Amino acid sequence: MWGLLRYCRGTARCAPLHAALDRALSGDADGDIGFRDHDEVYDGCADPPRPPAPAAVDAITRALLESDIDQVLAGLPDDPAAAASAVGFQGFRGDVCVYPVEHFLAPCAFFRGARLRGRCVIVWID
């Protein structure tokens, strides 16, 4: 998702998608994360990821489902090298859109499932 975040950060038309992805990854600052701060499990390189509040799950899900990933990525340059650079994949070979689309669909499915289940137990692995 980092490539998609990078691209969206500089593109005004995907500001809502960028905000949703960033919140999905960053969580809410006031989230109770103490239960996950176990040295024997967590690598300790940074703070443990914070869960988004239950209300945020609804907002994130709505924003993700309202985003048209094809329209977002339509703004990528036609030149494959320039498109790869725009999403931070210098030297990438192949269709640069495949990777961001897969990493967009994963949180869509994840948050839709969390929303449908009515609870917010989030473990995110990228």
N, C-alpha and C positions, 0 to 999 in steps of 0.2 A: 504493500500500500504506500510505501514511501515515495515511489515514483509518481503515483497518482496524486499524492499530497503535494509533492513538489510542483507538478504541472498545474494543479488547481490553485496553488498559492498565488501564482502570477497571472491568473486568468479570471477576470471579473465575473464572467458568466457562470463560473462554477464555484462562486463563493459559498452558497448554501451547502454544496457537497463537501467542500473543504472543511467547513465548520463542523459538519456531521462526522466526517472521518476523524478529524482532530479530536473531537469530544469522545468518540468511540474508543480511540487509542489512549487518550489522556485521562478519561474519567472526570469526576467532579472533585474539586479541591477539598471539599469537606467530607468526602467518602470515608467510611470506617475501614481502614486498611490494616490496622494493627494485627488482625488475625492472620494476615498473610506474610508477616515479617518474620520468617523463620530462617535463621542463618543456615541451617542444614539443608534447606530446600532452595532458597532464593540465592542467586549469585552475589547479591549485595553491591553490584556495580552502580546501581542507582536506586531510587526509592521503588518499592513494589508498585505495580500498576494499580491505579485507583478505579474502583467500579463506578460507573455512572449511576446516579440516583434513579430509582424506578421511573419517575416522571421523564427523565432524560431518555430512557429506553424508548418511550413512545415518540419523543421528538426526533431522536436519531433515526428510528425506523421510518417515520414519515419522510424525513429528508432524503434518506437513501432510496426509498421506493418511488419518490417523486423525481429523482434524478434520472436523466436520460444519458446513460454513459456513452452511447454512440454519438450523441450531439456534443457532449463534452470533449470526446476525443477527436471529433471532426475538425477541431481547430489545430490539430497537430500538423506540423509541416509535412509536405508531400515527400521530401527527401528523407529516406530512411535514417541516415546519419543524424540529420537535424532533429527528426522526431525522437530518436533515441536520446539525444542530448537534452531535449526538452523535458524528458521524464527522468533524467539522471542515469541513463543506461548507456554511457559512452562505450562504443565498441560492440554494441548489441547487434546480432545478425538475425534477420527474420522479421516477422510482423510484430512491431513494437506494441501494437494495441492488444494483443492476446493476453499478455501478462497483466496489465492494469485491469482489463475486464474481468479476469479470473479473480483478482484480488478485490474487485468491487463486488462481485457476486457473492463471495464468501461472507462478508459482514452483512450483506442484505439478508441472506438466509439465516445467519446467526441471530440478528436482532429481530427479524420477523418471528423466529421461533421463541426467543425470550419474551417477546411481547405477547404472543399467543398463549404462552404458559402462565402469564401473569406474575412472573417473579423475575427477580434480577440476580441471578447467580452467574457471574460472568468470569470465565477463564479464557483469556485471549492468547492464542499462540500464532505468531506470524512466521 
